[in-house]
Structure formats: C-alpha cells, structure tokens
Amino acid sequence: FRRAGRWWAVGTARDISERKRAEEALRQLAATDGLTGLFNRRRFLEMGTAELERARRFGHPVSLIMFDVDHFKKVNDTRGHDAGDAVLVALARTARDALRGVDILGRLGGEEFAVVLPETGIDAAVEVAGRLRLAVAGMDVVLGGAPLPVTISLGVVQGRAPGENLDEFLKRADEAMYRAKTSGRNRVERG
C-alpha cells in the first residue's frame, strides 16, 4: 500500500510444517495395511486399475500374481494370532524384497496378497512367482524357539485386452490360485 508517498508491504507467515506432516501421516494410514506396511486393498485396487489402463493404452503386457499362505488357519489356531501376524509380517518383507520397485504389492485381506507386474508377460510372471514361492519357503520364521515353516500357493495371469477390468483380472488369478491349492499347495498355477 502507499502511505505518505512511500510504498509499504505487510505480510504474515505461518509455519504449516506440522500440519503437512500430519496430513502425510493420514494419507499413509489410508493407503497402507497397518500390520504389513503394504498397500491396503483400496490403494492396491486404485493403483492396479491405473496400471491396467496404462498397459492397455500403450499396448504393453501386464500380469498379476495372487497368493496366500498355505494352512494359515492352522497357524492361528495352534500357535495363536501373534504367530499368524509374525508370519504375515515376514511374508510381506520377503515379498517386497523379491519384487521390483515398480511392482504393485498389496494385502487384499487376511492372508491374501496380490502383485501387479507392469511390463511383464505371463512367462516372466510365472518365473517371478516361482522365485517368490521359493523365497517364502526359505524364510526363517522362529516363534518361541521353534521354526515355523511357511509356504504359499500362487495363481498367475496376464491381462486381457481390451475390456477386462481389474475385478475380472483378480478373479482369474484367484481361480488359478485355488487350483494351486487343490493341486497340493506350495505351487504356482498359470491361469
């Protein structure tokens, strides 16, 4: 403003760093599974849908792996829910380490997980699933001084163009995973 023939400026400053940190923490809580730190179902579905649309737009392959822990109910029933939680945390860490940074890994619920593999055809996705299966089988989960063996069953599918949505994609992967379970568990089935 101008006063007495001179120009003046008035300003205020407010440090909103703490508010920004709190907002980011809320965003993290809304997008991640509290136990494993992986994407939760809602965030996984958002990111998976976006990746499926991107793959379709550019004509690139995209694959999906769905997996869950074999005999998980038995772990919870015989060793307790703390043991089940320890298995899920170890599984999440092992899966994260076995996958690429661009892969979208999420916990869909309970002991069920899924991974969207961008730029990946079915043959490469089956290889990734095999490496993941072996990595999980090699985990060292020790509870109360006793080792707890963990295996997973996996279903692997490649996206279909042009009309398949993520729900249909997940359903096909789930069917392949179910075949892995009914065929003896601790195996990979291609859908």
C-alpha positions as CSV (number, residue, x, y, z in Angstrom):
1,F,0.0,0.0,0.0
2,R,1.1,3.6,-0.4
3,R,1.3,5.9,2.5
4,A,2.9,9.3,2.9
5,G,4.4,9.0,-0.6
6,R,6.1,5.7,0.1
7,W,5.2,2.1,-0.8
8,W,4.8,-0.3,2.1
9,A,4.2,-4.1,2.3
10,V,2.7,-6.1,5.1
11,G,2.9,-9.9,5.3
12,T,2.3,-12.7,7.6
13,A,4.0,-16.1,7.8
14,R,2.7,-19.3,9.3
15,D,4.7,-22.5,9.7
16,I,2.4,-25.3,8.5
17,S,5.2,-28.0,8.6
18,E,3.5,-29.9,11.4
19,R,0.1,-29.8,9.6
20,K,1.7,-31.1,6.4
21,R,3.4,-33.9,8.4
22,A,0.1,-34.9,9.9
23,E,-1.7,-34.8,6.5
24,E,1.0,-37.1,5.1
25,A,0.7,-39.4,8.0
26,L,-3.1,-39.6,7.4
27,R,-2.5,-40.3,3.7
28,Q,-0.1,-43.1,4.7
29,L,-2.7,-44.6,7.1
30,A,-5.4,-44.5,4.5
31,A,-3.3,-46.3,1.9
32,T,-1.4,-48.9,3.8
33,D,-2.1,-52.1,5.7
34,G,-1.3,-51.4,9.4
35,L,0.3,-54.8,10.0
36,T,2.5,-55.3,7.0
37,G,3.0,-51.8,5.7
38,L,2.0,-52.9,2.2
39,F,-0.7,-51.2,0.2
40,N,-4.1,-51.9,1.6
41,R,-6.9,-53.4,-0.6
42,R,-8.3,-49.9,-1.6
43,R,-5.0,-48.5,-2.6
44,F,-4.0,-51.7,-4.4
45,L,-7.2,-51.6,-6.4
46,E,-6.6,-47.9,-7.3
47,M,-3.1,-48.4,-8.4
48,G,-3.8,-51.7,-10.1
49,T,-6.6,-50.2,-12.1
50,A,-4.4,-47.3,-13.2
51,E,-1.6,-49.7,-14.3
52,L,-4.1,-51.9,-16.2
53,E,-5.4,-48.8,-18.1
54,R,-1.8,-47.7,-18.8
55,A,-0.8,-51.1,-20.1
56,R,-3.9,-51.1,-22.3
57,R,-3.3,-47.6,-23.6
58,F,0.3,-48.3,-24.6
59,G,-0.2,-51.9,-25.7
60,H,2.2,-53.3,-23.1
61,P,1.8,-56.6,-21.2
62,V,0.8,-56.6,-17.5
63,S,0.5,-59.6,-15.3
64,L,-1.0,-60.4,-11.9
65,I,0.1,-62.8,-9.1
66,M,-2.3,-63.7,-6.4
67,F,-1.1,-65.7,-3.4
68,D,-2.0,-66.7,0.1
69,V,-0.4,-68.6,3.0
70,D,-1.0,-72.4,3.0
71,H,-2.7,-73.7,6.1
72,F,-2.8,-70.2,7.7
73,K,-5.8,-71.0,9.8
74,K,-3.9,-73.9,11.4
75,V,-1.1,-71.4,12.3
76,N,-3.6,-69.1,14.0
77,D,-5.4,-72.0,15.7
78,T,-2.4,-73.8,17.0
79,R,0.2,-71.0,17.6
80,G,-2.1,-68.0,18.2
81,H,-2.8,-64.8,16.3
82,D,0.6,-63.3,17.3
83,A,2.2,-66.1,15.4
84,G,-0.1,-65.5,12.4
85,D,0.8,-61.8,12.5
86,A,4.5,-62.7,12.6
87,V,4.1,-64.9,9.5
88,L,2.3,-62.1,7.6
89,V,4.9,-59.5,8.5
90,A,7.8,-61.9,7.4
91,L,5.9,-62.7,4.2
92,A,5.4,-59.1,3.4
93,R,9.1,-58.3,3.9
94,T,10.2,-61.3,1.9
95,A,7.7,-60.5,-1.0
96,R,8.8,-56.8,-1.0
97,D,12.5,-57.9,-1.3
98,A,11.8,-60.4,-4.0
99,L,9.9,-58.0,-6.3
100,R,10.9,-54.9,-8.3
101,G,10.3,-51.4,-7.1
102,V,7.7,-50.8,-9.9
103,D,5.6,-53.9,-8.9
104,I,2.4,-53.1,-7.0
105,L,2.2,-55.3,-3.9
106,G,-0.8,-55.3,-1.6
107,R,-2.5,-57.2,1.1
108,L,-6.1,-57.8,0.0
109,G,-7.2,-59.2,3.3
110,G,-6.4,-61.9,5.8
111,E,-3.6,-63.9,4.4
112,E,-4.3,-63.0,0.8
113,F,-1.9,-60.9,-1.3
114,A,-1.6,-59.7,-4.9
115,V,1.0,-58.2,-7.1
116,V,0.5,-56.3,-10.4
117,L,3.6,-56.7,-12.6
118,P,3.9,-53.9,-15.1
119,E,5.6,-54.6,-18.4
120,T,5.6,-58.3,-17.7
121,G,4.2,-61.1,-19.8
122,I,2.9,-64.4,-18.5
123,D,6.2,-66.4,-18.8
124,A,8.2,-63.8,-16.9
125,A,5.4,-63.5,-14.3
126,V,5.4,-67.3,-13.8
127,E,9.2,-67.0,-13.2
128,V,8.7,-64.2,-10.7
129,A,6.0,-66.3,-8.9
130,G,8.4,-69.3,-8.7
131,R,11.1,-67.1,-7.2
132,L,8.6,-65.7,-4.7
133,R,7.4,-69.2,-3.7
134,L,11.0,-70.3,-3.1
135,A,11.9,-67.1,-1.1
136,V,8.9,-67.6,1.2
137,A,9.6,-71.3,1.7
138,G,13.2,-70.3,2.7
139,M,12.0,-67.7,5.3
140,D,13.3,-68.1,8.8
141,V,10.2,-67.7,11.0
142,V,11.0,-68.8,14.5
143,L,8.4,-68.5,17.2
144,G,9.0,-69.5,20.8
145,G,12.3,-71.1,19.8
146,A,10.6,-73.3,17.2
147,P,10.9,-72.9,13.5
148,L,7.6,-72.3,11.7
149,P,7.6,-73.5,8.0
150,V,5.6,-71.2,5.7
151,T,4.6,-71.9,2.1
152,I,2.3,-70.1,-0.3
153,S,0.1,-71.1,-3.3
154,L,0.1,-68.7,-6.2
155,G,-2.0,-68.0,-9.3
156,V,-0.6,-66.1,-12.2
157,V,-2.4,-64.5,-15.1
158,Q,-1.7,-61.9,-17.9
159,G,-4.1,-59.1,-18.6
160,R,-6.5,-59.4,-21.5
161,A,-7.2,-56.5,-23.8
162,P,-9.3,-54.5,-24.3
163,G,-12.3,-54.9,-22.0
164,E,-11.1,-56.8,-18.9
165,N,-11.3,-54.7,-15.7
166,L,-9.2,-55.3,-12.5
167,D,-12.0,-57.3,-10.8
168,E,-12.1,-59.8,-13.7
169,F,-8.3,-59.9,-13.7
170,L,-8.3,-60.7,-9.9
171,K,-11.0,-63.3,-10.3
172,R,-8.9,-65.2,-12.9
173,A,-5.8,-65.0,-10.7
174,D,-7.9,-66.2,-7.7
175,E,-9.1,-69.2,-9.7
176,A,-5.5,-70.1,-10.7
177,M,-4.5,-69.8,-7.0
178,Y,-7.3,-72.0,-6.0
179,R,-6.1,-74.6,-8.5
180,A,-2.7,-74.4,-6.9
181,K,-4.2,-75.1,-3.5
182,T,-6.3,-78.0,-4.7
183,S,-3.3,-79.5,-6.6
184,G,-1.2,-79.8,-3.4
185,R,-0.3,-76.3,-2.3
186,N,3.1,-74.7,-2.4
187,R,3.0,-74.3,-6.1
188,V,2.4,-71.9,-9.0
189,E,-0.6,-72.2,-11.3
190,R,-0.9,-70.3,-14.6
191,G,-4.4,-69.0,-15.4
